[in-house]
């Protein structure tokens, strides 16, 4: 079973700006960042419905975040 489109939209609304900012840091061009952002959400739609909004959907376990160095 794939991710519910309503849940995907909620994730995009909640985390879309942060994800896009991360894509911009990874990519050399805005177009590459746009492509990476789109590919990320396409993968989200195809993955099994196992995203738990109560369990840190950013993928970094609480307490295990690296300190910001600058």
ZIZI-V636962 format. One record per backbone hydrogen bond with DSSP energy under -1.0 kcal/mol. NH is the residue of the N-H (numbers start at 1). CO is the residue of the C=O. E is the energy in kcal/mol with one decimal. If there is no record, write none. Layout:
# ZIZI-V636962
NH_CO_E, NH_CO_E
This chain:
# ZIZI-V636962
3_47_-1.1, 8_4_-2.4, 9_5_-2.3, 10_6_-2.1, 11_7_-2.6, 12_8_-2.5, 13_9_-2.5, 14_10_-2.4, 15_11_-3.2, 16_12_-1.6, 19_15_-2.7, 20_16_-2.7, 21_17_-2.3, 22_18_-2.0, 23_19_-2.5, 24_20_-2.4, 25_21_-1.5, 26_22_-1.7, 27_23_-2.4, 33_29_-2.1, 34_30_-2.7, 35_31_-2.4, 36_32_-2.6, 37_33_-2.6, 38_34_-2.4, 39_35_-2.8, 40_36_-2.1, 41_37_-1.8, 42_38_-2.2, 43_39_-2.2, 44_40_-2.0, 45_41_-2.1, 46_42_-1.3, 47_43_-1.4, 49_1_-2.0, 50_48_-2.1, 55_52_-2.3, 59_56_-1.8, 64_61_-2.2
